[in-house]
Amino acid sequence: MTAPPAATPRWLTSERKAFAAIGLAIFSLAPLVETWRYAAISDWSDFAAAGRHVGTVRLMHPVIWRESWVYTPGAAWLWWPFGFLSPTAGFFVNAGVMLLCAGACAAIAARVYGTSFARAAALVFAWAPTMNATAIGQTTPIGLLFCMLSLWGMRCGSLWLTAVPIGLLLYKPTYAAPLVALLAVRAKWRELGIVAAVAVVWYLLSVAAAAGDWAFVMSWADAIHRWNGTDMAINAEKAVSVPSLLLRLGVPYAVAVAAGAALLSEPRRTWVLGAAYAVAALLTLTPVLHVDAVAADVLAALVWWFRRYPRAA
């Protein structure tokens, strides 16, 4: 007698993953219902202020210290149209733009990684920084979009599609730095030349944004220096990377950075990233927990790494 056919599972594995990701996305977006009430004092207020002050001396020399602009000064032109809107209206328009950017990221990711748009969209919208940025008026999805465009360019072997998005990422240099380093390590000199050309454009836009101040770099560096100390004190509980956690514990800067770099000798991090997706959904509870839940993933991965490779310690 032949064995009866195995029962077909009600949910395929891929469907269960997509359903879980969509659930996480909805959970992460929930704070948007409340945060709009605080649009005037949320992170969005800094971008709105930049839109009002771009092209004037106040961009680099604000009356209110909180309004210090620490992105590339020329990037403030992106928020110039928002200067004509009320804080609440601007907040919702920004949220809509960020969601559109996230959708575009999903479409590109589906092409780059050869998966369905539905799965890519579920994963992009379930990524905690996407929803958190949307909920508090930040702009992370813009950076993600430029990163995905560059990866698409690398996949297609396109010189311009690889380099131009990296140059555009210089609106926030910390986003562009890893990709610039990747180009340097791979000796992609033509791509680096294009990135440098885009950087020149950013410089000229920054001069205009700073009311014609060709030496704006000094004011910009001073603003970043002052902002970093205060930001670390205020947002220390959101630290998730190994260097950030070590700096919070008082470890010297050079040692903290070296410890983070040492982890790059271990490529098997898929399970860590998977766990981070689930835990990162608790990001909205950070003010209550006073520690970012993602830090648990980072510490667990560090302990596992040292146990797996004791000689590296």
C-alpha positions in Angstrom: 0.0 0.0 0.0 1.2 3.4 -0.8 1.6 5.9 2.0 -1.1 8.7 2.0 0.2 12.0 0.6 1.6 14.4 3.1 -0.8 17.1 4.2 -0.2 20.4 2.4 0.7 23.1 5.0 -1.8 25.9 5.3 0.9 28.5 5.3 4.0 28.2 3.1 7.3 29.2 4.8 7.6 32.2 2.6 4.1 33.3 3.4 4.6 33.0 7.1 7.8 35.2 6.9 6.0 37.8 4.8 3.0 37.8 7.2 5.4 38.2 10.2 7.3 41.1 8.5 4.0 42.9 7.7 2.9 42.5 11.3 6.2 44.0 12.5 5.8 46.9 10.1 2.3 47.7 11.4 3.6 47.5 15.0 6.5 49.8 14.2 4.2 52.3 12.4 1.8 52.6 15.4 3.7 55.4 17.1 2.9 57.7 14.1 -0.6 58.0 15.5 0.7 59.8 18.6 4.0 61.4 17.5 2.3 63.8 15.0 1.0 65.7 18.1 4.6 66.6 18.9 5.7 67.6 15.4 6.8 71.1 16.6 9.2 69.6 19.1 10.2 66.3 17.5 13.2 65.6 15.3 11.1 67.0 12.4 11.4 70.5 13.9 15.1 70.6 13.1 14.5 69.8 9.4 11.7 72.3 9.3 13.9 75.0 10.8 16.6 74.2 8.2 14.1 74.7 5.5 13.2 78.1 6.9 16.8 79.2 7.5 18.6 77.8 4.4 20.3 80.6 2.5 20.7 82.7 5.6 23.3 83.2 8.3 21.0 81.5 10.8 21.5 78.1 9.2 25.1 77.8 10.5 24.6 80.3 13.4 21.2 79.5 14.8 19.7 81.5 17.7 18.4 78.3 19.2 21.2 75.8 19.7 18.9 72.9 19.0 18.4 74.1 15.5 22.1 73.6 14.7 22.3 71.9 11.2 24.8 69.0 11.3 24.0 67.5 7.9 25.9 68.8 4.8 24.7 72.5 4.7 23.7 72.2 1.0 21.3 69.4 1.9 19.1 72.0 3.7 17.8 73.1 0.3 15.9 69.8 0.2 13.7 71.1 3.0 13.3 74.6 1.7 9.7 73.9 0.5 8.8 72.7 4.0 9.6 76.1 5.3 6.2 77.3 3.9 4.2 74.7 5.7 3.1 74.4 9.3 5.0 71.9 11.5 2.1 69.4 11.5 1.5 69.6 7.7 5.2 69.4 7.0 5.5 66.4 9.3 2.8 64.4 7.4 4.2 65.4 4.0 7.6 64.2 5.1 6.1 60.9 6.4 4.4 60.4 3.1 7.7 61.0 1.2 9.6 58.7 3.5 7.0 55.9 2.9 7.3 56.4 -0.9 11.1 56.2 -0.6 10.7 53.0 1.3 8.5 51.6 -1.4 11.1 52.5 -4.0 13.8 50.8 -1.9 11.6 47.6 -1.9 11.2 47.7 -5.7 15.0 48.0 -6.2 15.8 45.4 -3.5 13.5 42.9 -5.4 15.6 43.4 -8.5 19.0 43.4 -6.7 18.3 40.3 -4.6 16.0 38.4 -7.1 13.0 38.2 -4.8 9.4 39.2 -5.0 8.3 42.8 -4.5 5.9 41.7 -1.8 8.6 40.1 0.3 11.1 42.9 -0.3 8.4 45.5 0.7 7.5 43.5 3.8 11.1 43.5 4.9 11.8 47.1 4.1 8.7 48.3 6.0 9.5 46.0 8.9 12.9 47.4 9.3 12.7 49.5 12.5 14.7 52.5 11.3 12.3 52.9 8.3 9.2 53.2 10.5 11.0 55.0 13.4 12.3 57.6 11.0 8.8 58.1 9.5 7.2 58.3 13.0 9.6 61.0 14.4 10.2 63.0 11.3 13.6 61.7 10.3 14.9 60.9 6.8 16.5 57.4 7.0 14.6 56.1 4.0 16.3 58.7 1.7 19.7 57.3 2.7 18.5 53.7 2.2 17.2 54.7 -1.3 20.6 56.0 -2.3 22.3 52.9 -0.9 20.0 50.6 -2.8 20.4 52.6 -6.1 24.2 52.2 -5.7 23.9 48.5 -5.1 21.7 48.2 -8.1 24.4 50.0 -10.1 27.0 47.6 -8.8 24.8 44.7 -9.8 24.3 46.1 -13.3 27.9 47.1 -13.7 26.9 50.7 -14.3 29.5 53.3 -13.6 27.2 56.3 -13.0 24.4 54.4 -11.2 27.0 53.1 -8.8 28.8 56.4 -8.1 26.2 59.1 -8.3 24.0 57.8 -5.5 27.1 57.5 -3.2 27.9 61.1 -4.0 24.3 62.1 -3.2 24.7 60.2 0.1 27.2 62.8 1.1 24.1 64.8 2.3 24.9 62.9 5.4 28.6 61.9 5.2 28.4 59.2 7.8 26.1 57.3 5.4 28.4 57.6 2.4 31.7 56.8 4.2 31.4 53.0 4.2 30.5 52.9 0.5 33.3 55.4 -0.3 35.7 53.1 1.6 34.4 50.1 -0.4 35.2 51.9 -3.7 38.7 52.7 -2.4 39.3 49.1 -1.3 38.2 47.9 -4.8 40.3 50.5 -6.5 37.3 51.9 -8.3 39.0 55.2 -9.2 36.5 56.3 -11.9 33.6 55.9 -9.5 35.6 57.8 -6.8 36.2 60.6 -9.3 32.4 60.9 -9.9 31.8 60.9 -6.1 34.4 63.7 -5.8 32.6 65.7 -8.5 29.3 65.4 -6.7 31.0 66.4 -3.5 32.1 69.7 -5.2 28.5 70.3 -6.2 27.5 69.8 -2.5 30.2 72.3 -1.5 28.8 74.9 -3.8 25.3 74.3 -2.6 26.5 74.6 0.9 28.1 77.9 0.3 24.8 79.2 -1.0 23.0 77.6 1.9 25.3 79.3 4.4 24.6 82.8 2.9 27.8 82.9 0.8 30.2 81.8 3.5 33.0 80.0 1.7 34.5 79.0 5.0 31.3 77.4 6.3 33.3 74.2 7.1 34.6 75.8 10.3 31.1 76.6 11.7 29.9 73.2 10.5 32.7 71.3 12.3 32.0 73.3 15.5 28.3 72.5 15.3 29.0 68.8 14.8 31.5 68.8 17.7 29.0 70.4 20.1 26.1 68.3 18.8 27.8 64.9 19.2 28.4 65.3 22.9 24.9 66.4 23.7 23.4 63.8 21.3 25.4 61.0 22.9 24.2 62.1 26.4 20.6 62.3 25.3 20.4 59.3 23.0 22.9 57.0 24.8 20.1 54.6 25.5 19.6 54.1 21.8 23.2 52.8 21.2 23.2 49.5 19.4 26.7 49.2 17.7 29.7 47.7 19.6 31.7 51.0 19.4 28.7 53.1 20.7 28.1 50.7 23.6 31.8 50.7 24.5 31.9 54.5 24.3 28.9 54.7 26.6 30.9 52.6 29.1 33.8 55.1 28.9 36.1 53.0 26.7 38.6 55.2 24.8 37.5 56.1 21.3 40.3 54.3 19.5 39.7 51.1 21.4 35.9 51.2 20.7 36.4 51.7 17.0 39.0 48.9 16.9 36.6 46.5 18.6 33.9 47.3 16.1 36.4 46.7 13.2 37.5 43.4 14.7 34.0 42.0 14.2 34.3 42.4 10.4 36.4 39.2 10.4 33.3 37.2 10.9 30.9 37.0 7.9 28.3 34.6 9.3 25.9 37.2 10.7 22.7 36.2 8.9 21.2 34.8 12.1 22.1 37.9 14.0 20.5 40.1 11.4 17.4 38.0 11.5 17.1 38.3 15.2 17.7 42.0 15.0 14.7 42.4 12.8 12.5 40.9 15.4 14.0 42.7 18.4 14.3 46.0 16.6 10.5 46.3 16.6 10.8 47.1 20.3 12.6 50.3 19.4 9.5 52.3 20.3 9.8 51.1 23.9 13.3 52.5 24.3 12.2 55.5 26.3 10.5 53.2 28.8 13.2 50.5 28.9 16.0 53.1 28.9 18.1 50.8 26.7 17.7 49.9 23.0 16.6 46.3 22.7 18.7 45.8 19.6 21.7 46.1 22.0 20.9 42.6 23.3 21.5 41.2 19.8 24.8 43.0 19.5 26.0 41.8 22.9 24.8 38.2 22.2 26.6 38.2 18.9 29.8 39.5 20.5 29.7 36.8 23.2 29.1 34.1 20.5 31.9 35.4 18.4 34.4 35.2 21.2 33.2 31.7 22.2 33.4 30.5 18.6 36.8 32.0 18.0 38.6 32.2 21.4 42.0 32.8 19.8 40.7 36.1 18.4 40.1 37.3 21.9 
